[in-house]
Amino acid sequence: MLRSDTLFGKRESNTPNPPMSTTNSSPLSSSSTGSSSFPKASTPATGFNSSGATSNQHTNEVGSKLIVGPNIKLKGVEITDCDTLVVEGFVEATMDSRVIQIAKDGSFKGSAGIDIAEIHGTFDGELTVRQKLVIYASGKVSGKIRYGNVVIEEGGQLAGDVQVGGTSAQAKGLAVAKSV
């Protein structure tokens, strides 16, 4: 059980630690930061990162990140000032961002202006990718699609009104990745 007084750094010295933190005392003591009072079990979005997604490419990024977890539905919104959107549930929105990562069970419906898009799940709507669109084997992208570069893994699907966008993208072609 997570106590609210530990979230804000207020802990009485005579209060014993909850059972969860005593069982995780060795992983916490081996942590590189060591300053966090949170147990490792409370780290968000470990399911998407541990599933082999390429989010490791973006681990050095600093900025705002919104994670829409599994079984979460976010509808009718405009997402602003978000550097990275991770979709593990369902999002129906309009957004302009740097990076979108849609997990295998994730789905995005709406319009998005993105620098880099990594699609393992489903995108339906208007997508403008200024730099690189990556569609993995389980990914399905449909609607009005504009991109700078595109990589489609074998099995990935791209359908609809698809065009290479931008003047610098005319020299760049279509890359097809083979499954390993």
C-alpha positions in Angstrom: 0.0 0.0 0.0 1.4 3.4 -0.9 1.2 6.0 1.8 0.6 9.6 0.8 3.0 10.9 3.5 5.9 9.1 1.8 5.1 10.6 -1.6 6.1 14.1 -0.3 9.1 13.1 1.7 7.3 13.4 5.1 8.1 10.3 7.1 8.2 9.9 10.8 11.3 8.2 12.1 9.3 5.9 14.5 7.0 4.6 11.8 8.1 1.3 10.4 8.4 0.9 6.6 5.5 -0.9 4.9 6.2 -4.6 4.1 6.6 -3.9 0.4 9.7 -1.7 1.0 11.4 -4.2 3.3 11.2 -7.0 0.7 12.6 -4.6 -2.0 15.3 -3.2 0.3 18.2 -4.8 -1.6 17.1 -3.6 -5.1 16.7 -0.1 -3.7 20.1 -0.1 -2.0 21.7 -1.1 -5.3 19.9 1.7 -7.2 22.2 4.1 -8.9 20.2 7.1 -7.6 19.7 6.0 -4.1 17.8 9.2 -3.2 14.4 7.9 -4.2 12.1 6.7 -1.4 9.8 4.8 -3.9 10.0 1.0 -4.3 10.9 -0.2 -7.8 7.4 -1.6 -8.2 6.0 1.9 -8.6 8.0 2.7 -11.8 5.5 3.5 -14.6 5.4 2.1 -18.1 7.8 -0.8 -17.6 5.5 -3.1 -19.6 6.0 -1.1 -22.8 9.8 -0.7 -22.4 10.3 -4.4 -21.4 8.3 -5.7 -24.4 11.2 -5.0 -26.8 10.0 -1.7 -28.2 12.5 0.7 -29.5 11.8 3.3 -26.9 15.4 2.8 -25.7 16.4 5.1 -28.6 14.7 7.9 -26.8 15.8 7.3 -23.2 18.3 10.2 -23.4 15.6 12.7 -24.2 14.6 15.3 -21.7 11.1 16.7 -21.8 7.5 16.1 -21.1 6.1 12.6 -21.6 2.5 11.4 -21.4 1.8 7.7 -21.0 -1.7 6.5 -21.7 -1.6 3.1 -20.1 -3.4 -0.2 -21.0 -7.2 -0.1 -20.7 -7.2 3.7 -20.5 -9.3 5.7 -23.0 -8.6 9.3 -23.6 -11.1 11.0 -25.9 -11.9 14.4 -27.3 -8.7 16.3 -26.3 -6.0 18.4 -27.8 -2.6 17.4 -26.5 -0.2 20.3 -26.3 3.3 20.8 -24.9 4.0 17.1 -24.9 7.4 15.9 -26.2 6.7 12.2 -26.2 3.3 10.4 -26.2 3.3 6.7 -25.4 0.0 5.0 -26.2 -0.7 1.7 -24.6 -4.5 2.2 -24.5 -6.8 4.2 -26.7 -6.4 7.9 -27.6 -8.8 10.0 -29.7 -7.2 13.4 -30.0 -5.4 16.1 -31.9 -1.8 16.7 -31.1 1.5 18.2 -32.3 4.5 16.6 -30.7 8.1 15.4 -31.2 7.6 11.6 -30.7 4.7 9.2 -30.6 5.1 5.6 -29.7 2.1 3.4 -30.1 2.4 0.0 -28.3 1.1 -3.3 -29.9 -2.3 -3.0 -28.1 -2.4 0.8 -28.4 -4.6 2.8 -30.7 -4.6 6.4 -31.8 -7.5 8.1 -33.7 -7.4 11.7 -34.8 -4.7 14.0 -36.2 -1.1 14.3 -35.3 1.9 16.3 -36.4 5.0 14.4 -35.2 8.7 14.4 -35.8 9.2 10.7 -35.2 6.4 8.0 -35.1 7.0 4.4 -34.0 3.8 2.4 -34.6 3.4 -1.1 -33.1 -0.4 -0.8 -32.8 -3.0 1.2 -34.8 -3.1 4.7 -36.1 -6.2 6.0 -37.9 -6.6 9.6 -39.1 -4.4 12.3 -40.3 -0.7 11.8 -39.6 2.1 14.2 -40.6 5.5 12.8 -39.8 8.2 15.5 -40.4 11.2 13.1 -40.0 10.7 9.4 -39.7 7.7 7.0 -39.7 8.4 3.5 -38.5 5.7 0.9 -38.8 6.5 -2.4 -37.1 5.2 -5.9 -38.1 2.1 -5.5 -35.9 1.5 -1.9 -36.8 -1.4 -0.6 -38.9 -1.5 3.0 -40.2 -4.5 4.3 -42.2 -5.9 7.7 -43.2 -4.2 10.7 -44.7 -0.4 10.1 -44.2 2.5 12.5 -44.9 6.1 11.5 -44.1 9.7 12.5 -44.5 11.1 9.0 -44.3 9.3 5.7 -43.8 10.4 2.3 -42.7 7.9 -0.5 -42.8 8.8 -3.8 -41.2 7.5 -6.9 -43.0 3.9 -7.4 -42.0 3.3 -3.7 -41.2 0.4 -2.0 -43.0 0.1 1.4 -44.5 -3.2 2.4 -46.3 -5.0 5.5 -47.4 -3.9 8.8 -49.0 -0.1 8.4 -48.6 2.4 11.0 -49.8 6.0 11.9 -49.2 5.8 15.3 -47.6 8.2 18.3 -47.8 10.7 19.3 -50.5 13.7 17.8 -48.8 12.0 14.4 -48.7 11.8 14.0 -52.5 15.2 12.5 -52.7 14.4 10.1 -49.9 12.7 6.8 -50.7 10.8 4.0 -49.1 12.8 1.6 -47.0 11.4 -1.9 -46.2 12.8 -3.7 -43.3 12.9 -7.5 -43.2 11.9 -9.4 -40.1 14.7 -11.1 -38.4 
